[in-house]
Amino acid sequence: MRMKALDGWRGIGALAVCFIHLQLNGYLTSAPSLDSWILAVDFFFVLSGFVMARVYADDLADGERVTLFVVRRLGRLWPLHLTMLAMFILVELAKLALQRETGFSSENAPFGAARNPSDILPIALFLQTARLGPELTWNFPSWSISAEIWAYAVFALVAVRTAGHPGRRAAVAAAIAVVAWLVLFVDITGRGMISTDVFGIVRCLLGFFCGVLAEWLHRRGSFRALADGRAEIVTALAGVVLLWVTASLPVARYAAPIVFLALVFAHADDRGPLSRFMATWPMQWLGRLSYSIYLTHLFLVAYVVPRLSQTVGGLVPGNVTLREIAVGVIYIALVLALSTLTWRFIELPGQRLAAAIAGRLRQRQTLSSKYSRSQLEMTRL
């Protein structure tokens, strides 16, 4: 079930995160602050809740179907996550071997604070958000994927408990979102809507269940004026205004889930002018690569961009703006190239494997169900 406009928006959000981390690492010093662009992660959460509710909510009626759901989601997320973590580890091992063989010590020592070996297993198992504190290591954008895994678990539980009663599911989703918003607003750590630890899970639950609620409203035909395409530009402008206001008024980020709920709702039917643009092949291509873009870009920021920046700086000495533009363009080209490879050779095979496993499980469940009915009928005889 494809929603082309939302696929395009997902790609834009992934690119926004790419530029955030380029600036955070000091390679876009002449550009305006991009701190507010981190709200792209909250957009992903809302979008994910909407899509999961559209595709799976009515299907998750028992434990067997939840098992199939878990297999498919892990097949979608885990292969690339483990691949990128392994690539980081291999580079650190290469740095360690070089240091031991030659005595050469780079500025960033192997397995330093940002590459703590003790974090490898928790990260591999999507457990990095189950902690207190803002510290992020290794391929740290994956914290949001870890938070989504927790959201999937809550979503599956809610779906099973409210099976056949979509109104109840929507009420529970609204309650979870409200409680999560309140928890973040009074968060004693002061991080709230920029949390990446256990409060990051709460942040994810807020956005995710706003998306679940949006899907229910959309399905029942509520707010048709918002869903017929006429509100696409308005909601997109609202998103831009949110980013602009948040840059100088951080408390405005607490409005993000509602703004993104409206944005997703307005584009769900693929009917407006922005939807037509998002349906073009470049935007659809970007949307397909979005997960790879999100998980591969930090590897380049960590290991490729530093040398790239030095090389470009040597070619255009003294011109900071030109250097940053050149680095930015080459960086995005490299991200897209690497993401194309990982999508083709990691993501797709992982999804196919998960689909095959889910298919076998479904067959076994069907045979088991038939056998149980047969045994019951024989008992009655």
Secondary structure, DSSP 8 states (H G I E B T S, - for coil): ---HHHHHHHHHHHHHHHHHHHHHTTS-TTS---GGGGGHHHHHHHHHHHHHHHHHTTT--SHHHHHHHHHHHHHHHHHHHHHHHHHHHHHHHHHHHHHHHH----SS-TT-GGG-GGGHHHHHTT-TTSSSSS---SSGGGHHHHHHHHHHHHHHHHHHHTTT-HHHHHHHHHHHHHHHHHHHHT-TTS-GGG--SHHHHHHHHHHHHHHHHHHHHHHTTTTHHHHSSTTHHHHHHHHHHHHHHHHH-GGGGGGHHHHHHHHHHHHTT--SHHHHHHTSHHHHHHHHTHHHHHHHHHHHHHHTHHHHHHHHHHHSTT-HHHHHHHHHHHHHHHHHHHHHHHIIIIIHHHHHHHHHHHHHHHHHHHHHHHHHHHHHHHHH-
